[in-house]
Amino acid sequence: LNGLVRVFFEHHPELAESVQVIHQAGPHGVHELTTFYEKHQIQALVFDYVHDLQYSYCAADLIIARAGAGTI
């Protein structure tokens, strides 16, 4: 999903000013995605993992998730 989100924003640069991203990237994607969002001037909070993800879900208008325990 990390790669697909990057492709999406590369194809829709007009969204950079109108969205805020909360991105749980996993332990290996944080630096790369933080750099990507900064380069494209997308307001984003990127982290590897948090136990209280429900607060991020409450703040979201759209959630893109893979199947997993955190999704439930």
N, C-alpha and C positions, 0 to 999 in steps of 0.2 A: 504494500500500500504506500510506503514511503515514496517509491519511484513514481507511482501513478499520480500522486498528489502533485509532485513536481511537474510532470507532463501536463496535467490539467492547468496549472497556473501559467506554464509557458505558452499554452494555447489560448489562454484567456487573461492576458495582462491587464485588461480593463478592470478586473475585479480587485486588483491590488489595493485600491483606495477604499473599497467598500466592505471588506471582510476583515474579521479578526480570526486568527487561527489558534486553536489550542491543540497541540500535536504531541501525543505520546508516541515517541519515535523508537523506543527500544534502546538498549545500551550502545549500539553501534551507529545510530543515526543522528544523534543529537547535534554534534558539531556540523556535520554536512548540511543538515536541514536548517539549522540556525543561520549558517552562511547563505544558503539559498534564499531564505525569506528576507534577510537583510539586503541582499543583492537586488531583489525584486521589489523592495520597499513594501513588503507585506507585514503588517503588524502580527506578530506570532509569539506565542509562549510555547517553547519546545522543551520537553523533558523526557527522561528515559522511562520512568515508572513512578506511580504514586499509589498509595493504598486507598485514598479517599477520592477516587475518580468520579464519584457521584456528583460532586460539586461542579466539575467540568461539564458533566452531562446536563446539569440544571442550567448552566449558562449558555448552552448551545441551541441554535435553531436547526442545525443539521449535524448529524453524527455519521461518520463513515467508520465502520468497525469491522474487524475480522471476527470470526467465531472464536470465543474463548470465555473463560470464567469471568473476566472483567466486563464483558458485554452483558452478562446476565445481571 
